[in-house]
Amino acid sequence: QVADLGCADCTLLWMLKFCSCIEVLAGLDICASVMKEKMHRLSPLPVDYLQPAERSLTVTLHHGSVADKDPCMLGFDLVTCIELIEHLQESDLKKFPEVVFGFMAPNIVVISTPNSEFNPLLPGVMFFRHPDHKFEWDRAQFQSWALEAARHYGYSVEFTGVGHPPTGMEHVGFCTQIGVFVRKYPQASSSSQSENPPEAVYKTVFKAVYPSLKDEKYLQNAVVSEVIFRAQVIKQSLLDRLMSEQENYNDDPTERSSNFQPSMSWCSEDLEKLVIEKSTESFVDGNVVYVPLTTIFSFPKVNQLCGTFERLCKLIAGKVTLSSDGSAVMLCAEHEEN
């Protein structure tokens, strides 16, 4: 579960939604209009419904201030604050550590902010990099603030950054400085905020729940589609082989049928017995091809989707035409020309 505070145009959230290990994404920003401009990028695409992912994913955007506590921000593993703190008023900056480290208390917090020592290397920057910045710290200022917050709330912190300076200017450090905070101790299960959570103050402006194979409906659709696809492939292979055998057997080329006509002569005399015994071999009976479920279940993707043979039978019940004993998929023996 990941929350991005100061998510702005949702670019980071859009990138994170492709990470298969993330099941919950939340964004928070003080400016609702900025979020709404690009939040459509966080909606599921048609392919997400055609090929649902194994994991579940819920994406939510909230309008509010990082200086306020809201119970919807509890329970996150990672909180990111990318180029956020320099936009905060002094009063909000003082509240920020308590909200993030004290109240939210995630396992990891990543905070980035401009390194003012790098500013002389940026063309056109006379004071701050952005007109909305309330301050820009050098490395000593940021590290002092970060170390104090980490000490007070039980976190360790390591410093890094992005944007290397040109050769000969290494002494100014990174263009953007980053602090990675890791909580030292597990959060107490009986924390005060869980017992007496504050009232909700954020307004939800967007929510998307992605289709997932954890949802029985989407899992069933995926299994049925895969079973039918595998059965059709097996059927086609069987009919091609029988056609080839028939043509090789027929000495007179003029008697070769251009259209495949399945007949009982191509089948074993013990077809009924094979069906009853749930044969692992596919076969033709009249105008019907029988593809054993055990054969279909042996395919890795089907096996992975269902887990057990019993689960496979349950998921396709009523959705796929089966033999009377339920042991095989029944398909019309119509030969498909390439």
C-alpha positions in Angstrom: 0.0 0.0 0.0 1.5 3.3 -1.2 0.4 6.9 -0.6 1.8 9.8 -2.5 1.4 13.1 -0.6 1.4 16.1 -2.9 0.6 13.9 -5.9 -0.1 16.9 -8.2 -0.8 15.6 -11.7 -0.6 12.0 -10.5 2.5 11.1 -12.6 4.1 9.0 -9.9 0.9 7.2 -9.1 0.5 6.4 -12.8 4.0 4.9 -12.8 3.4 2.9 -9.6 0.1 1.4 -10.8 2.2 -0.9 -13.1 4.1 -2.4 -10.1 2.6 -5.8 -9.5 3.4 -5.7 -5.8 1.2 -2.7 -5.1 -2.5 -3.3 -4.3 -3.5 0.1 -2.9 -2.5 3.5 -4.2 -3.6 6.8 -2.7 -2.9 10.3 -3.7 -3.3 13.5 -1.7 -3.0 17.1 -2.9 -4.2 20.5 -1.8 -5.2 21.4 -5.3 -8.1 19.3 -6.6 -8.0 20.9 -10.1 -4.4 19.8 -10.7 -5.3 16.2 -9.8 -8.4 16.2 -12.0 -6.6 17.3 -15.1 -4.7 14.0 -15.4 -6.5 11.6 -13.0 -8.1 9.8 -16.0 -4.7 8.1 -16.5 -5.4 6.1 -13.4 -8.5 4.5 -14.7 -8.5 0.9 -15.9 -8.0 0.4 -19.7 -10.0 -2.1 -21.8 -7.0 -4.5 -21.7 -7.3 -4.6 -17.9 -10.8 -6.1 -18.3 -9.7 -8.5 -21.1 -6.7 -9.7 -19.2 -7.3 -9.1 -15.5 -4.2 -9.1 -13.3 -3.7 -11.6 -10.5 -3.4 -8.9 -7.9 -6.1 -6.5 -6.9 -5.6 -2.7 -7.3 -7.5 0.2 -5.9 -6.5 3.8 -6.7 -8.0 6.7 -4.7 -7.3 10.4 -4.9 -8.1 12.7 -1.9 -8.3 16.5 -1.8 -6.8 17.9 1.4 -3.8 19.2 3.3 -0.8 17.1 4.6 -1.1 19.2 7.8 -4.4 17.4 8.6 -4.9 13.9 9.9 -7.5 11.7 8.2 -8.1 8.0 9.0 -8.1 7.1 5.3 -4.3 7.6 5.4 -3.7 4.9 8.0 -2.2 1.5 7.2 0.2 2.4 4.3 3.5 0.6 3.9 5.2 3.4 1.9 4.6 7.2 1.8 6.2 9.4 -0.8 6.6 13.1 -0.6 8.2 14.2 -3.8 9.1 17.9 -4.0 6.4 18.7 -1.4 7.8 20.1 1.8 9.2 23.3 0.2 5.6 24.2 -0.8 4.4 24.2 2.8 3.8 27.2 5.0 5.9 27.3 8.2 2.8 26.3 10.3 2.1 23.3 8.1 5.7 22.3 8.0 5.7 22.1 11.8 2.6 19.8 11.7 4.0 17.6 8.9 6.3 15.3 10.9 3.5 14.5 13.4 1.0 13.7 10.6 3.4 11.6 8.5 5.7 9.9 11.1 3.5 10.0 14.1 0.0 9.5 12.8 0.4 7.7 9.5 3.5 5.9 10.7 4.3 3.9 7.5 7.2 1.5 7.3 9.1 3.7 4.8 8.9 7.4 4.0 10.7 9.0 1.0 11.0 12.7 1.0 12.7 14.8 -1.7 13.4 18.5 -1.9 15.6 20.8 -3.9 19.2 21.2 -2.9 19.8 25.0 -2.8 23.6 24.5 -3.2 22.9 23.3 -6.7 20.9 26.4 -7.7 23.8 28.5 -9.1 24.3 25.8 -11.7 20.7 26.1 -13.0 20.3 28.8 -15.7 17.8 31.5 -14.8 17.4 30.5 -11.2 18.0 33.7 -9.1 16.4 32.7 -5.9 14.0 29.8 -5.7 13.3 27.2 -8.4 9.6 27.7 -8.3 7.5 30.8 -7.4 5.4 28.7 -4.9 8.4 27.5 -2.9 8.4 28.9 0.6 12.0 27.8 1.2 14.8 25.8 -0.3 17.3 24.1 2.0 20.9 23.2 1.6 22.1 19.7 2.5 22.9 20.6 6.1 19.5 22.2 6.7 17.6 19.3 5.2 19.7 16.6 7.0 19.3 18.4 10.4 15.5 18.6 10.0 15.3 14.9 8.8 17.5 13.6 11.6 15.5 15.3 14.2 12.2 14.0 12.8 13.7 10.5 12.6 15.0 10.6 16.2 11.7 11.9 17.6 9.5 9.3 15.8 11.7 6.2 15.9 13.0 6.1 12.3 16.4 5.7 10.8 17.2 7.9 7.7 19.7 7.7 4.9 20.4 10.5 2.4 20.8 10.3 -1.3 19.7 12.3 -4.3 19.2 12.6 -8.1 20.8 14.8 -10.6 24.6 14.7 -10.5 26.6 18.0 -10.8 29.0 18.5 -13.7 32.6 17.5 -13.4 34.5 19.8 -11.1 31.4 20.8 -9.1 30.9 17.6 -7.1 31.1 19.6 -3.9 27.5 21.0 -4.4 25.9 17.6 -4.2 22.8 16.3 -6.0 20.3 18.6 -7.7 17.5 17.1 -5.6 18.2 15.7 -2.2 16.3 12.7 -0.8 15.8 11.3 2.6 14.7 7.6 3.0 13.2 7.0 6.4 12.7 3.5 7.7 10.7 2.8 10.9 12.9 1.1 13.5 10.1 -0.7 15.5 6.8 -2.3 14.5 3.9 0.0 15.1 1.9 -0.8 18.2 -1.4 -2.5 17.3 -3.2 -0.6 20.0 -2.2 2.8 18.9 -4.1 5.8 20.0 -5.1 6.8 16.4 -6.7 3.3 15.8 -8.6 3.5 19.1 -9.7 7.1 18.6 -9.3 8.0 15.0 -9.9 11.6 13.9 -12.9 12.5 11.8 -12.5 12.4 8.1 -11.5 15.7 6.6 -10.3 14.8 3.1 -12.7 14.7 0.2 -12.4 11.8 -2.2 -12.3 13.1 -5.8 -11.5 9.8 -7.6 -11.6 6.1 -7.0 -10.9 3.2 -9.4 -11.1 -0.5 -8.6 -9.2 -2.6 -11.2 -10.5 -6.0 -12.4 -8.6 -8.8 -10.7 -8.5 -12.6 -10.8 -9.1 -12.4 -7.1 -12.7 -11.5 -8.0 -14.6 -14.7 -8.8 -16.4 -13.1 -11.8 -13.2 -12.2 -13.6 -11.5 -15.4 -12.6 -14.3 -17.5 -14.1 -14.3 -15.5 -17.3 -10.5 -16.0 -17.6 -10.8 -19.8 -16.9 -13.6 -20.3 -19.3 -11.8 -18.4 -22.1 -8.6 -20.4 -21.5 -10.4 -23.7 -21.4 -12.3 -23.0 -24.7 -9.1 -21.8 -26.3 -7.1 -24.9 -25.3 -9.9 -27.2 -26.3 -10.1 -25.6 -29.7 -6.4 -25.9 -30.3 -6.5 -29.6 -29.3 -9.5 -30.2 -31.5 -7.9 -28.6 -34.5 -4.7 -30.6 -34.0 -6.8 -33.8 -33.8 -8.8 -33.1 -36.9 -5.7 -32.2 -38.9 -4.1 -35.5 -37.9 -7.2 -37.5 -38.8 -7.5 -35.7 -42.1 -3.9 -36.5 -42.9 -4.4 -40.2 -42.0 -7.5 -40.4 -44.1 -5.8 -39.0 -47.1 -2.8 -41.3 -46.7 -5.2 -44.3 -46.4 -7.1 -43.4 -49.5 -5.2 -44.6 -52.6 -7.5 -42.9 -55.1 -6.9 -39.1 -55.0 -10.3 -38.5 -56.7 -12.1 -39.9 -53.7 -10.4 -37.6 -51.2 -12.9 -35.3 -49.7 -12.0 -31.6 -49.9 -14.2 -31.0 -46.9 -13.6 -33.0 -43.7 -16.6 -35.1 -42.7 -16.1 -36.8 -39.4 -17.5 -40.3 -39.2 -17.7 -43.1 -36.7 -15.3 -45.2 -38.8 -12.4 -43.0 -37.5 -13.2 -43.7 -33.9 -12.6 -46.6 -31.6 -15.3 -49.1 -31.2 -15.0 -48.5 -27.5 -15.9 -44.7 -27.6 -18.6 -45.0 -25.0 -16.3 -46.9 -22.7 -13.6 -44.2 -23.2 -16.0 -41.5 -22.2 -17.1 -43.3 -19.1 -13.5 -44.0 -18.1 -12.6 -40.3 -18.7 -9.9 -41.1 -21.2 -6.9 -38.7 -21.4 -7.0 -38.9 -25.2 -9.1 -36.6 -27.3 -11.4 -38.4 -29.8 -14.2 -37.9 -32.3 -17.6 -39.4 -31.9 -19.9 -38.7 -34.8 -19.9 -34.9 -35.2 -18.5 -34.2 -31.8 -14.9 -33.9 -30.5 -14.3 -34.8 -26.9 -11.4 -33.1 -25.1 -10.8 -34.5 -21.6 -10.7 -31.9 -18.8 -7.7 -33.7 -17.4 -5.8 -32.8 -20.6 -6.8 -29.2 -20.4 -6.0 -29.0 -16.7 -2.4 -30.1 -17.5 -1.7 -26.9 -19.3 0.3 -24.6 -17.0 -1.9 -21.5 -17.3 -5.1 -23.4 -16.6 -3.5 -25.1 -13.7 -2.2 -21.8 -12.3 -5.6 -20.1 -12.6 -7.6 -22.9 -11.0 -5.1 -24.6 -8.6 -7.1 -27.8 -8.3 -9.0 -29.9 -10.8 -12.1 -29.6 -8.6 -11.9 -25.8 -8.8 -11.7 -26.1 -12.6 -14.9 -28.1 -12.8 -16.7 -25.7 -10.5 -15.6 -22.6 -12.5 -16.7 -23.9 -15.9 -19.9 -25.5 -14.7 -22.7 -24.2 -16.8 -20.3 -22.1 -18.9 -18.8 -24.8 -21.1 -20.5 -27.7 -22.9 -19.4 -30.9 -21.2 -20.0 -34.6 -21.7 -22.8 -36.3 -19.7 -20.3 -37.4 -17.0 -18.6 -34.0 -17.0 -15.2 -35.5 -17.9 -14.7 -33.8 -21.3 -15.3 -30.6 -23.2 -17.6 -31.2 -26.2 -16.9 -29.3 -29.5 -18.5 -29.5 -32.9 -16.2 -31.5 -35.2 -16.1 -28.9 -37.9 -12.8 -28.8 -39.6 -11.4 -25.2 -39.8 -9.3 -24.5 -42.9 -6.2 -22.4 -42.5 
